[in-house]
């Protein structure tokens, strides 16, 4: 009888533990989704502008270097 009660208690703890971790996994997914949206809206455009600026400088330098003759 004690063994049956212990097995049932173990199953109940495992069930509660699984539900707890599923909830935390869902919360983590929501946080990552919100971070992704914020990245797309705020950080990505700024990084795109920075990348365009670096590309422009590199292109100008390449053109000046190509026109340089000895």
GIDATA-V383678 format. One record per pair of residues at least 12 apart in sequence whose C-alpha atoms are under 10 Angstrom apart, sorted by sequence separation. I is the first residue (numbers start at 0). GAP is how many residues later the second one is. D is the distance in Angstrom with one decimal. If there is no record, write none. Layout:
{{I GAP D} {I GAP D}}
This chain:
none
